[in-house]
Amino acid sequence: MGSKPPAREGISWRKRVLDGVVPEGTFVAASAGDSPFAEGTALPPGTRLGRPTPVWEWPGVPDEPAIPFDYRVVARTGHLIVVDKPHFLPVTGNGRIVKETVQTRLRVREDNPHIAPLHRLDRLTAGLVVCSANPATRAAYQRLFQEHRITKTYRARLAREPSMLTEEWTELRLGMRKAGRQVIVDKHATPTLTRARRVGEREVELQPVTGHTHQLRVAMNHLGAPIAGDDLYPQATPLHLYDFSAPLSLCAERIEFEDPITGFPARFSRG
């Protein structure tokens, strides 16, 4: 469908295929060999379409409750913006929250519609998020994450002491798979690797070598020491997007990698 148009007011366009008559909304033609419209042509509501036509739709800025927490910029380079994300603020839109995200706020404030996070961080988790600010170099940084050439160190406070962990790094190899809202341990499922060590009373450092959904939360729950404030493990509780009373005690503290553009080590921390 060609190149996605730049974000507008921080909100990304989304792909659609229209047929018949263009409905109410904001649409532009996407690239397609048999389309009667040039790529980027605005398609006003009521425009008649002779065939199914690929388009980009801008969903608009939704009316959402404000999330009363904000990120802090930790570092800027010519290619990256690194932020410290608070608990409860999503990194990107999740269908229910679109405007009140790190990505949308950054794009608007930096006047850069091309900003995109390079990795995930759960809405309930706080800490470092590395964002690409330059589309020309984005792929080089994305490969670091895809090839697991990033060291991410988290700190967590647990609901109880993790009896099997010591002050030395321990490798936890677990199979994991989705099961509704939760992720469960299954030796036949996707293999994951987490490094963990004690750093204080009910305090641990965690390094996810792989990148499975909820990997750290599931690993600690599997040890019988779930992360304090976890609303899913061991027991799933109803989802309340705007209940800010019980943050998850998990923070992404440090991120380290060899910068693919400069060739030098890069190290970012919350401190």
SEMAR-752473 format. One record per residue: residue in three letters; z, x, y of N, C-alpha, C, O in turn. Coordinates in steps of 0.1 Angstrom, whole numbers, padded with zeros to 4 digits, always signed. Each point is the difference from the previous one (the first is absolute). Example, Ala and Ser with C-alpha at 12.3 -4.5 7.8 and 13.67 -1.06 7.14 Angstrom:
# residues 2
ala+0078+0132-0057+0000-0009+0012+0000+0009+0012+0007+0010+0000/ser-0014-0014+0011+0000+0009+0011+0008-0008+0011+0001+0005+0011/
This chain:
# residues 271
met+0000+0008-0012+0000-0008+0012+0000+0008+0013+0003-0005+0010/gly-0006+0018-0012+0000+0009+0012+0013+0003+0005+0010-0002-0007/ser-0009+0007+0019+0012+0005+0006+0008-0012+0006-0005-0009+0006/lys+0018+0009-0009+0009-0010+0006+0001+0001+0015+0001+0012+0004/pro-0002-0022+0004+0002+0001+0014+0013+0006+0003+0010-0002-0007/pro-0008+0008+0019+0013+0005+0004+0010-0011+0001-0004-0012+0004/ala+0017+0014-0007+0010-0010+0001+0000-0005+0015-0002+0007+0009/arg+0006-0020-0008+0001-0006+0013+0014-0004+0002+0006-0007-0009/glu+0000+0011+0020+0015-0003+0003+0008+0004-0012+0010-0006-0004/gly-0014+0017-0003+0007+0006-0011-0002-0007-0013+0005+0005-0010/ile-0013-0016+0009-0001-0008-0012-0014+0004-0006-0010-0001+0007/ser+0010+0004-0020-0012+0003-0007-0009-0012-0003+0005-0011-0002/trp-0018+0014+0002-0009-0010-0005+0000-0001-0015+0004+0009-0007/arg-0008-0021+0001+0000-0001-0014-0014-0005-0005-0007-0007+0008/lys+0003+0010-0020-0013-0003-0005+0000-0015-0005+0010-0006-0005/arg-0022+0000+0008-0002-0014-0005-0015-0001-0003-0008+0007+0005/val+0004-0017-0013-0014-0005-0001+0000-0014+0004+0007-0009-0006/leu-0015+0006+0016-0002-0014+0005-0013-0006-0005-0009+0007-0002/asp+0009-0020+0001-0012-0008-0004+0000-0013+0008+0011-0006+0002/gly-0023+0001+0001-0001-0012+0007+0001+0001+0015-0009+0004+0007/val+0021-0007-0002+0002+0001+0015+0013+0008+0003+0010-0001-0007/val-0011+0010+0017+0011+0009+0004+0011-0009+0005-0002-0008+0009/pro+0014+0009-0015+0012-0008+0004+0006+0005+0013-0005+0010+0006/glu+0015-0017-0001+0008+0005+0011+0006+0014-0003+0005+0002-0011/gly-0005+0007+0021+0006+0013-0003-0009+0011+0007-0009-0003+0007/thr+0012+0015-0010-0007+0012+0006-0006+0007-0011+0006+0006-0009/phe-0020-0006+0009-0007+0007-0011-0011+0008+0005-0006-0003+0011/val+0003+0014-0018-0012+0008+0003-0007+0003-0013+0006+0001-0010/ala-0019+0001+0011-0008+0003-0012+0003+0013-0006+0002+0010+0008/ala-0001-0009-0021+0002+0013-0007-0014+0005-0004-0010-0007+0001/ser+0010+0019-0005-0013+0006-0005-0004-0006-0013+0008+0000-0010/ala-0020-0005+0009-0005-0005-0013-0015+0000+0001-0006-0003+0010/gly-0001+0008-0021-0014+0002+0000-0008-0013+0003-0011+0001+0006/asp+0016-0012-0011-0008-0013+0002+0006-0009+0011-0004-0011+0001/ser+0013+0016+0007+0006-0008+0010-0010-0001+0012-0006+0010+0004/pro+0005-0022+0001-0009-0002+0012+0007+0005+0013-0007+0000+0011/phe+0019+0004-0012+0008+0005+0012+0002+0015+0000+0004+0005-0011/ala-0006+0002+0022+0003+0014+0001+0015+0002-0001+0008-0008+0004/glu-0004+0019-0010+0014+0003-0002+0007+0000+0014-0005+0006+0009/gly+0016-0012-0009+0008-0001+0013-0004-0012+0009+0007-0002+0010/thr-0017-0006-0014-0004-0011+0008+0011-0011+0000+0005-0004-0011/ala+0000+0000+0023+0010-0011+0000-0006-0013-0005-0012-0003+0003/leu+0020-0004-0011-0005-0013-0006+0009-0011+0005+0011-0002-0005/pro-0015-0005+0015+0008-0011+0006+0002-0011-0010-0008-0002-0008/pro+0019-0006+0010+0002-0012-0009-0012-0009+0002-0005-0002+0011/gly+0001-0004-0022-0011-0009+0000-0014+0007-0004-0009-0008-0002/thr+0009+0021+0002-0012+0007-0004-0004-0004-0014+0008+0001-0009/arg-0021-0005+0007-0004-0004-0013-0005+0012-0008-0007+0009+0005/leu+0011-0008-0017-0003+0011-0009-0010-0004-0011+0003-0010-0007/gly-0014+0016+0005-0009-0004-0010+0003+0005-0014-0006-0005-0010/arg+0015+0014+0009+0004+0005-0013+0015+0006+0001+0004+0001+0011/pro+0002+0001-0022+0014+0007+0001-0001+0013+0008-0009+0008-0003/thr+0017-0007+0013-0001+0011+0009+0013+0008+0001+0011-0006+0003/pro-0011+0019-0006+0012+0008+0001+0004+0002+0015-0008+0002+0008/val+0021-0004-0006+0005+0001+0014+0013+0007+0000+0007+0002-0010/trp-0003+0002+0022+0014+0005+0003+0006-0011+0009-0005-0005+0009/glu+0017+0001-0013+0008-0010+0007+0012+0007+0006+0008+0007-0006/trp-0006-0010+0019+0013+0004+0007+0009-0011-0001-0002-0011+0006/pro+0014+0012-0012+0009-0011-0002+0008-0004+0012+0007-0011+0000/gly-0008+0018+0010+0008-0003+0012+0014+0006-0001+0004+0005-0010/val+0004-0007+0021+0014+0005+0001+0009-0012-0004+0000-0009+0008/pro+0006+0010-0019+0009-0012-0004+0012-0001+0008+0005+0010+0006/asp+0000-0022-0006+0013-0003+0007+0011+0003-0010+0003-0009-0008/glu+0004+0020+0009+0010+0004-0010+0013+0002+0007+0001+0004+0011/pro+0010-0006-0019+0013+0004+0006+0001+0015+0002-0005+0008-0008/ala+0011-0004+0019+0002+0014+0003+0009+0007-0010+0010-0006-0005/ile-0013+0018+0001+0009+0008-0008+0006+0010+0009-0006+0008+0006/pro+0020-0009-0004+0006+0007+0011+0004+0014-0003+0011+0005+0004/phe-0020+0002-0011+0002+0014-0003-0013+0007+0003-0011-0006-0001/asp+0011+0019+0004-0012+0007+0004+0000+0014-0006+0010+0006-0003/tyr-0022-0001+0001-0002+0014-0005+0003+0010+0011+0001-0003+0012/arg+0000+0016-0016+0002+0011+0010-0011+0010-0004-0001+0004-0012/val-0006+0001+0022-0010+0011-0003+0007+0013-0002+0008+0004+0008/val-0010+0002-0020+0006+0013-0003-0009+0011+0003+0005+0011+0004/ala-0018-0012-0006-0009+0011+0003-0014-0005+0002-0004-0011-0005/arg-0004+0019+0012-0014-0003+0002-0008+0013-0002+0005+0011+0005/thr-0016-0012-0011-0010+0011-0001-0013-0006+0005-0001-0011+0005/gly-0009+0019-0005-0013-0005+0004-0006-0010-0010-0009-0007+0003/his+0016+0006-0015-0006-0009-0010+0010-0010-0005-0004-0011-0006/leu+0017+0013+0008+0011-0008-0006+0010-0005+0010+0002+0007+0011/ile+0004-0018-0013+0012-0005+0007+0010-0003-0011-0002-0008-0009/val+0014+0015+0009+0010-0002-0009+0011-0008+0006+0005+0004+0011/val-0001-0015-0017+0011-0009+0006+0011-0001-0010-0001+0001-0012/asp+0013-0004+0018+0012-0004-0008+0001-0015+0001+0003-0006+0010/lys-0006-0001-0021+0000-0014-0001+0014-0006-0003+0007+0006-0008/pro-0003-0017+0015+0013-0006-0003-0001-0009-0012-0011-0004-0005/his+0023+0001-0001+0000-0010-0010-0006-0013+0006+0002-0003+0012/phe-0008-0005-0021-0005-0014+0003-0013-0001+0007-0006-0010+0000/leu+0001+0021+0006-0013+0000+0007-0011+0004-0010+0000+0012-0005/pro-0010-0020+0001-0010+0004-0009-0009+0011+0006-0002+0001+0012/val-0004+0007-0021-0009+0010+0005-0014-0007+0003-0005+0003+0011/thr+0000-0011-0019-0012-0008+0002+0002-0014-0003+0011-0004-0005/gly-0021-0004+0009+0001-0015-0003+0001-0003-0015-0006+0007-0008/asn+0014-0017+0005+0002-0004-0014-0004-0015-0003+0004-0005-0010/gly-0012+0000+0019-0004-0014-0001+0010-0010+0007-0005-0010+0006/arg+0017+0013-0006+0010-0008+0007+0004+0005+0014+0002-0007+0009/ile-0003+0021-0008+0003+0007+0012-0012+0008+0003-0004+0008-0008/val-0002-0010+0020-0013+0007+0004+0002+0008+0013-0004+0012+0001/lys+0010-0019+0009+0002+0006+0013+0011+0010+0001-0001+0011+0005/glu+0013-0015-0011+0012+0008+0001+0000+0010-0011+0008+0000-0009/thr-0017+0010+0011-0001+0011-0010+0000+0014+0007-0004+0000+0012/val+0006+0011-0019-0001+0013+0006-0015+0002+0004-0003+0005+0012/gln-0006-0008-0020-0014+0002+0003-0005-0007+0012-0006+0006+0009/thr+0009-0019-0008-0005-0008+0012+0007+0005+0013-0007+0002+0010/arg+0020+0001-0011+0006+0005+0012-0005+0013+0005-0003+0002+0012/leu+0001+0007-0022-0006+0013+0004-0014-0001+0006-0002+0007+0010/arg-0006-0015-0016-0014-0001+0005+0000-0005+0014-0008+0005+0008/val+0016-0015-0005+0001-0005+0014+0006+0010+0009-0006+0002+0011/arg+0017+0004-0014+0007+0009+0009-0008+0013+0003+0000+0006+0011/glu-0007-0001-0022-0007+0012+0001-0014-0002+0005-0008+0009+0002/asp+0004-0022+0000-0014-0004+0003-0010+0007-0009-0010+0006+0004/asn+0013-0007-0017-0008+0006-0010-0002-0009-0012+0009-0001-0008/pro-0020-0007+0008-0002-0010-0011-0002+0006-0014+0000-0007-0010/his-0001+0020+0010-0003+0007-0013+0012+0005-0008-0001+0005-0011/ile+0013-0006+0017+0012+0005-0007+0002-0008-0013-0001-0012+0000/ala+0004+0020-0010+0002-0006-0014+0011+0008-0007-0002+0013-0001/pro+0012-0019-0005+0010+0007-0008-0007+0007-0012-0010-0006-0006/leu+0014+0017+0002-0005+0007-0011+0007-0003-0014-0005+0004-0010/his+0016-0011+0011+0008-0003-0012+0008-0012+0002+0001-0004+0012/arg+0005-0001-0022+0009-0012+0001+0014+0004+0002+0004+0011-0004/leu+0003-0020+0009+0015+0000+0001+0005-0014+0000-0004-0008+0009/asp+0012+0004-0019+0005-0014-0001+0005-0005+0013+0006+0008+0008/arg-0007-0020-0005+0005-0007+0012+0015+0003+0002+0005+0002+0011/leu+0002-0002-0023+0015+0001+0001+0004+0015+0001+0012+0003+0002/thr-0021+0006-0004+0003+0014+0000-0002+0006+0014-0010-0004+0007/ala+0019+0013-0002-0002+0006+0013-0005+0014-0003+0000+0005-0011/gly-0005+0002+0022-0004+0014-0001-0014+0003+0005-0006-0008+0007/leu+0001+0019-0012-0012+0006+0006-0013-0007-0006-0001-0002-0012/val-0008+0000+0021-0013-0005-0004-0010+0009+0008+0000+0002+0012/val-0010+0003-0020-0010+0009+0006-0013-0009+0002-0005-0006-0009/cys+0001+0006+0022-0012-0008+0003-0012+0009+0004+0002+0009+0008/ser-0013-0013-0012-0013+0007+0005-0004-0006+0013+0000-0013+0002/ala-0002+0021+0008-0005-0004+0013-0014+0003+0003-0006-0003+0010/asn-0001+0010-0020-0013+0005+0002-0009-0003-0013+0002+0006-0010/pro-0011-0016+0011-0008-0003-0012-0008+0011-0005-0003+0000-0012/ala+0000+0010+0020-0009+0011-0005+0007+0009-0010-0006+0006-0008/thr+0020-0005+0009+0007+0008-0009+0009-0008-0010+0007+0006-0008/arg-0008-0019+0009+0009-0008-0009-0001+0003-0014+0010+0001-0007/ala-0023+0000+0002-0002+0002-0015+0007+0012-0005+0005+0001-0011/ala-0004+0010+0019+0006+0013-0004+0015-0003-0003+0006+0006-0009/tyr+0000-0013+0018+0015-0003-0002+0002-0011-0011+0010+0001-0007/gln-0019-0010+0006+0001-0010-0011+0000+0007-0014+0007-0004-0009/arg-0015+0014+0008-0001+0007-0013+0014+0007-0003+0003+0001-0012/leu+0004+0003+0022+0013+0006-0003+0009-0010-0008+0007+0004-0010/phe-0007-0016+0015+0008-0010-0006-0005-0005-0014+0007-0002-0010/gln-0021+0001+0009-0006-0004-0012+0002+0010-0011+0002-0003-0012/glu-0001+0016+0016+0001+0011-0010+0015+0005-0002+0002+0010-0006/his+0007-0018+0012+0014+0003-0001+0004+0015+0005+0008+0007-0006/arg-0015-0003+0017+0003+0013+0006+0009-0001+0012-0001+0008+0009/ile+0009-0018-0009+0010-0003+0010+0014+0000-0006+0002-0005-0011/thr+0008+0011+0017+0014-0001-0004+0007-0009+0009+0002+0003+0012/lys+0003-0015-0017+0007-0009+0008+0015+0000-0005+0002-0002-0012/thr+0007+0003+0021+0014+0000-0004+0007-0011+0006+0000-0002+0013/tyr+0006-0007-0021+0008-0011+0005+0015+0002-0002+0004+0008-0009/arg+0004-0015+0016+0014+0000-0002+0005-0015-0002-0005-0009+0007/ala+0013+0008-0017+0005-0014-0003+0015+0000-0003+0006+0009-0005/arg+0000-0020+0009+0014-0003-0003+0000-0010-0011-0007-0011+0001/leu+0014+0013-0012+0000-0008-0012+0012-0009-0001+0010+0002+0007/ala-0012-0013-0014+0011-0010-0002+0011+0006-0008+0011-0005+0001/arg-0014+0015-0010+0010+0006-0008-0004+0014-0003-0012+0004+0002/glu+0021+0004-0008-0004+0014-0003-0010+0001-0011+0001-0007-0010/pro-0011+0016+0012-0010+0002-0010+0005+0010-0010-0002+0012+0002/ser+0007-0016-0013+0008+0009-0009-0009+0011-0006+0005+0011-0003/met-0018-0013+0001-0008+0010-0006-0006+0010+0009-0007+0010-0004/leu+0009-0012+0017-0006+0010+0010+0010+0010+0004+0012-0003+0001/thr-0017+0015+0002+0009+0011+0005-0006+0005+0013-0009-0006+0006/glu+0014+0017-0001-0005+0006+0012-0013+0008-0002-0007+0004+0010/glu+0003-0003-0022-0013+0006-0004-0011-0011-0001+0004-0011-0004/trp-0016+0014+0007-0011-0010-0001-0002-0004-0015+0000+0009-0009/thr+0000-0022+0007-0003-0006-0013-0013-0007+0000-0002-0007+0010/glu-0007+0008-0020-0012-0007+0000+0001-0013-0008+0005+0001-0012/leu-0008-0012+0018+0000-0013-0007-0014-0005-0002-0008-0002+0009/arg+0004+0002-0022-0013-0005-0004+0001-0014-0006+0006-0002-0011/leu-0012-0008+0018+0002-0013-0004-0014-0007+0001-0007+0002+0009/gly+0004-0011-0019-0011-0009+0001+0004-0012+0008+0011-0005-0002/met-0020+0001+0011+0003-0012+0009-0012-0009+0001-0011+0004+0000/arg+0015-0017+0001-0011-0010+0002+0006-0012+0008+0012-0003+0000/lys-0021-0004+0007+0004-0012+0008+0003-0011-0009-0006-0002-0011/ala+0016-0006+0015+0004-0012-0007+0005-0010+0011+0012-0001+0002/gly-0021-0006+0004+0004-0009+0011+0003+0008+0012-0007+0010+0003/arg+0018-0013+0004+0004+0008+0012+0006+0013-0004+0000+0010+0008/gln+0004-0008-0020+0007+0012-0005-0010+0009-0007-0011-0004-0004/val+0015+0017+0003-0006+0009-0009+0010+0003-0011+0012+0003+0003/ile-0017-0002-0016+0009+0003-0011-0004+0012-0007-0011+0005+0001/val+0021+0001-0008-0002+0012-0008-0006-0004-0013+0005-0008-0007/asp-0016+0015+0003-0007-0003-0012-0007+0013-0005-0009+0005+0007/lys+0014+0000-0018-0005+0014-0004-0015+0000-0003-0006+0011+0000/his-0001-0023-0001-0014+0000-0003-0008-0003+0013-0012+0000+0000/ala+0019-0001+0011-0007-0003+0013-0003+0013+0008+0000+0011-0006/thr-0004-0013+0018-0004+0012+0009+0011+0010+0001+0011-0003+0004/pro-0014+0016-0008+0011+0010+0001+0003+0004+0014-0009+0001+0009/thr+0022+0000-0006+0004+0005+0013+0009+0012-0001+0007+0002-0011/leu-0006+0006+0021+0009+0011+0000+0008+0001+0014-0006-0001+0010/thr+0019+0001-0011+0009+0001+0011+0010+0011-0002+0005+0002-0011/arg-0003+0006+0022+0010+0011-0001+0012-0005+0008-0001-0006+0011/ala+0013+0008-0017+0012-0005+0007+0012+0010-0002+0000+0007-0009/arg+0008-0007+0019+0012+0008+0000+0011-0006+0009-0003-0007+0009/arg+0016+0010-0013+0011-0005+0008+0002+0009+0012-0002+0012+0000/val+0005-0018+0012+0003+0008+0012+0013-0005+0006+0004+0005+0011/gly+0004-0014-0017+0012-0005+0005+0005-0011-0008-0006-0004-0010/glu+0017-0002+0014+0006-0011-0007-0010-0012+0001-0002-0006+0010/arg-0003+0002-0022-0010-0011+0000-0012+0002+0008-0007-0009+0004/glu+0004+0022+0000-0011+0004+0008-0010+0008-0009+0005+0010-0006/val-0018-0013+0007-0010+0008-0007-0012+0003+0008-0002-0007+0010/glu-0004+0018-0013-0014+0003+0005-0010-0003-0011+0003+0003-0012/leu-0014-0009+0016-0010-0004-0010-0014+0005+0005-0003-0001+0012/gln-0005+0006-0021-0014+0004+0003-0009-0007-0010+0000+0003-0012/pro-0008-0013+0017-0010-0006-0009-0012+0009-0002-0007+0003+0010/val+0004+0001-0022-0012+0009-0002-0012-0009-0002-0011+0003+0005/thr+0013-0015-0011-0010-0010-0001+0003-0011+0011+0010+0001+0007/gly-0019-0011-0006+0002-0010+0011+0000-0014-0005-0008-0008+0006/his+0015+0004-0015+0001-0014-0005+0008-0009+0009+0010+0005+0006/thr-0014-0017-0005+0008-0010+0008+0014+0000-0004+0003-0001-0012/his+0006+0002+0021+0015-0001-0002+0005+0011-0009+0010-0002-0007/gln-0017+0013+0006+0003+0010-0010+0014+0005+0001+0007+0001-0010/leu-0002+0002+0022+0013+0006+0001+0011-0011-0002+0010+0003-0007/arg-0012-0015+0011+0009-0011-0002+0002-0003-0015+0011-0002-0005/val-0022+0002-0002+0000-0003-0014+0007+0012-0008+0007-0003-0009/ala-0010+0015+0013+0005+0012-0007+0016+0000+0001+0007+0002-0010/met-0002-0005+0022+0014+0000+0002+0007-0012-0007+0010+0002-0006/asn-0017-0013+0006+0006-0012-0007+0000+0003-0015+0009-0004-0007/his-0019+0011+0002-0001+0004-0015+0012+0008-0004+0004+0000-0011/leu+0001+0008+0021+0011+0009-0003+0014-0007+0001+0010+0005-0002/gly-0011-0018+0006+0012-0008+0001+0007+0002+0014+0012-0003+0001/ala-0020+0009+0008+0006+0002+0014-0011-0004+0010-0006+0008+0007/pro+0004-0021-0005-0010-0005+0009+0004+0004+0014+0011+0003+0004/ile-0022-0002+0005+0002+0003+0014+0007-0011+0007-0003-0012-0002/ala+0013+0016+0010+0008-0010+0007-0009-0008+0009-0009+0005+0007/gly+0012-0018-0007-0008-0009+0009-0013-0005-0006-0008-0007+0006/asp+0005+0011-0019-0013-0004-0006+0001-0015-0004+0009-0005-0007/asp-0020-0002+0012+0000-0015-0002-0008-0003-0013-0002-0012-0003/leu-0003+0022-0004-0008-0003-0012+0005+0006-0013-0002-0005-0011/tyr+0010+0015+0013+0005+0007-0012+0015+0002+0001+0005+0005+0010/pro+0003-0009-0020-0005-0005-0013-0004-0015+0000-0007-0004-0009/gln+0012-0003+0019-0002-0014+0000-0009-0004+0012+0004+0003+0012/ala-0015-0010-0014-0009-0005+0011+0007-0011+0007+0005-0010-0006/thr-0005+0011+0019+0006-0011+0009-0012-0006+0008-0010+0006+0001/pro+0012-0018+0004-0011-0006+0008-0005+0008+0011+0008+0007+0007/leu-0021-0007-0004-0006+0008+0011+0003-0006+0013-0004-0012+0002/his+0010+0019+0007+0002-0005+0014-0005+0011+0010+0007+0010+0002/leu-0019-0012+0003-0006+0010+0008+0007+0003+0013+0000+0011+0005/tyr+0008-0020+0000+0006+0002+0013+0015+0000-0001+0007-0003+0010/asp-0002+0006-0022+0015+0003-0002+0002+0015+0001-0004+0007-0009/phe+0010-0002+0020+0001+0014+0002+0014+0005-0002+0004+0011+0004/ser+0004-0019-0012+0014+0003-0001+0004+0011-0010+0010+0006+0000/ala-0019-0003-0010+0003+0009-0011-0011+0010-0002-0008-0002-0009/pro+0007+0013+0016-0010+0010-0002+0001+0007-0013+0011+0002-0005/leu-0022+0001-0001-0001+0009-0012+0004+0014+0004-0006+0006+0009/ser+0015+0000-0017+0005+0013+0004-0009+0011-0006+0004+0008-0008/leu-0017-0008+0013-0010+0010-0005-0008+0004+0012-0005-0009+0008/cys+0004+0022-0005-0007+0005+0011-0009+0012-0004+0004+0009-0008/ala-0016-0009+0013-0009+0011-0002+0003+0011+0010-0003-0002+0012/glu+0009+0013-0016+0006+0010+0009-0009+0011+0004-0001+0004+0011/arg-0007+0001-0021-0009+0011+0003-0014-0002-0007-0001-0006-0011/ile-0009+0012+0017-0013+0000-0006-0006+0014+0003+0000+0005+0011/glu-0005+0001-0022-0005+0014+0001-0014+0001-0007-0002-0006-0011/phe-0007+0013+0016-0013+0003-0006-0007+0011+0007+0004+0004+0011/glu-0015+0001-0017-0008+0010+0006-0011-0008+0008-0008-0007-0006/asp+0007+0009+0019-0009-0007+0008-0014+0004-0004-0004+0011+0001/pro-0005-0021-0004-0013+0003-0005-0010+0004+0011-0010+0006-0002/ile+0014-0008+0015-0008+0004+0011+0004+0014+0005-0009+0008+0002/thr+0021-0005-0001+0005+0013+0006+0002+0010-0011+0000+0012+0002/gly+0003-0017-0014+0004+0009-0011+0014+0005+0000+0005+0007-0009/phe+0003-0012+0019+0014+0004+0001+0010-0010-0006-0004-0012-0001/pro+0016+0016-0003+0009-0010-0005+0004-0010+0012+0002+0004+0011/ala+0000-0016-0015+0004-0011+0009+0013-0006-0005+0001-0003-0012/arg+0009+0002+0020+0013-0005-0005+0006-0010+0011+0002+0005+0012/phe+0000-0017-0015+0005-0010+0009+0013-0005-0005+0002-0003-0012/ser+0008+0001+0021+0013-0006-0004+0005-0010+0010-0004+0001+0012/arg+0013-0009-0016+0006-0010+0009+0009+0006+0010+0002-0005+0011/gly+0004+0016-0014+0010+0006+0008-0005+0007+0013+0008+0005+0008/
